[in-house]
Every structure is written in structure tokens, then in C-alpha cells.
Amino acid sequence: MSRAAAIIPARYASTRFPGKPLAPIGGVPMLQRVFERTQAAEGVADVYVATDDERIASACAAFDAPVLMTSPDHPTGTDRLAEAAAGLDHDLIVNVQGDEPLIEPFVIQAAVDALMGDADAAMSTVVHPLEGDARDDPNRVKVVLDRNGYALYFSRSPIPYHRGETKEPTWQHVGLYVYRRDFLLTFVRQPRTPAEQAEELEQLRVLEMGHRIRVAVVEGWKSVPVDVPEDVATVEALL
């Protein structure tokens, strides 16, 4: 049976929110909340934090989170993830965003199960129904799925375009990915693709390379990421 390791990429130098992984939420560092919720996902054998910053590594020691030190020169969290994954022997690598302190274990489990159950997919991810006020928000990525549960396209724009009344759901993407380890190590060596550069969405490189992304639909939960300091109060109110 495939073994999954979850890695939480964490960097201190965020442009919009320096020190974001260590920001206290209800008195607990955000990274600790993400780590503990990820540990509770049944399909995950091990959980690590990947960082290039000693301040984050020191904070992780306080809540017994294993740390994988990585280069400070990675352009993206996925590149940091791949460096960390290269030293592991797990079949599946779960990328859990460090700014999702309300992530639920069942959401992570859904993504892991989706890839474990599909030999044709290179990776998997998660969506939930899009709320109306998020449709025009470019920070809320929309997804169109095919009838078999694979992603057709991801966009910051409202997709699909609704010309008239429709009862079909619109899906919001959650930045949670599960990769086959070998695919992840190959993926990060590939050049950026046109749609990826236009939308600034790495997952489009996977589709443009001709690979399939299996999508798990989750209900009863929605993504509430912390992008800027003002988002902390929103999350604390929901705790």
C-alpha cells in the first residue's frame, strides 16, 4: 500500500505578511495549528515542516514537529517541497499550505484517498462549492471538472462563464495537493508553461504537460486562508 508523507512548506519572509507561519492565532502559532490538524489525517504516515529559516525551525521544536531544512533560493513552495521530498522514501507527497489553520483532517484524507484510488492520475487536489461573493475574487481560484472527476482548467477568473440561469455548481480550489513522489521530482524540473505564467497557477503546468489531476469534492467545509494580517481576526472568530 502507498505511504503518504505530508510536508508543510514554511518561509519567514512573506512580502505581505512577514513571519506569517509563526503568527499567533488564538495564542497558538499558525504553523502549529496546521501541523496538528495534518497529523490527525488518517492517510498520512508522517508530517514534516520544510523551511529555510532557523526561527521557524526553532519554533517547530517547541511542538515536536520534524523539520527538513531546505535552500533559501527556491522560487516557489513546490520547489521547496520537492527538495524535502527527495530525501524521503514515501510514495505520495502531500503539500499542505501553512496558511490554512482551519484545514480539516478529512479534507487532507479526501485528497490522499483520491490519488490512492486512481492509478491514471499524477496528482490530486480538492474543491468545495464556491460561494457567490468569491466568484469575482482573483485570490479564490475556480475549477472546471469533467464528468469523471478530473480538472479541466483552473482560473482566477469566473469559470465557467454563465450566459443564463444555471443550477450547476461552481467549484473553488483548495491549495492542497497530493503528488506521486516521482512525478513531483520530475515536475519541478520542467519549464513554466504559457497558461501557468498567465494565471500564476502552477497546477496549470501539470495540465499543459498532458497529465491528469484527480479532484476530490468536499462538503461542509470551506477554505479560509490567512493571506494578510487582517485575516487572523477572521480565522480567530471562526475557531
Secondary structure, 3 states (H helix, E strand, C coil): CCCEEEEEEECCCCCCCCCHHHCEECCEEHHHHHHHHHHCCCCCCEEEEEECCHHHHHHHHHCCCCEEECCCCCCCHHHHHHHHHHCCCCCEEEECCCCCCCCCHHHHHHHHHHHHCCCCCCEEEEEEECCHHHCCCCCCCEEEECCCCEEEEEECCCCCCCCCCCCCCCEEEEEEEEEEHHHHHHHCCCCCCHHHHHHCCCHHHHHHCCCCEEEEECCCCCCCCCCCCCHHHHHHHHC
